[in-house]
């Protein structure tokens, strides 16, 4: 099953940014929804995960 796993704080941030509920974000990240907004939510989640990963020092 395809899904994007993100921390609850990031989910909340995305919900606020897109003016949607956490449930909408969750369903979008689990690829249950496939609307343009859901695709934008997944794209934003990926951007935030990349940003978060750049904070990791080796």
WONOR-V295865 format. One record per backbone hydrogen bond with DSSP energy under -0.5 kcal/mol. NH is the residue of the N-H (numbers start at 1). CO is the residue of the C=O. Records with the same first field share a line. If there is no record, write none. Layout:
# WONOR-V295865
NH: CO, CO
This chain:
# WONOR-V295865
4: 29
5: 3
6: 4
10: 7
11: 7
12: 8
13: 9
14: 10
15: 11
16: 12
17: 13
18: 14
19: 15, 16
20: 15
25: 21
26: 22
27: 23
28: 24
29: 25
30: 26
31: 28
32: 27
33: 27
39: 35
40: 36
41: 37
42: 38
43: 39
44: 40
45: 41
46: 42
47: 43
48: 44
49: 45
50: 46
51: 47
52: 48
53: 49
54: 50
55: 52
56: 53
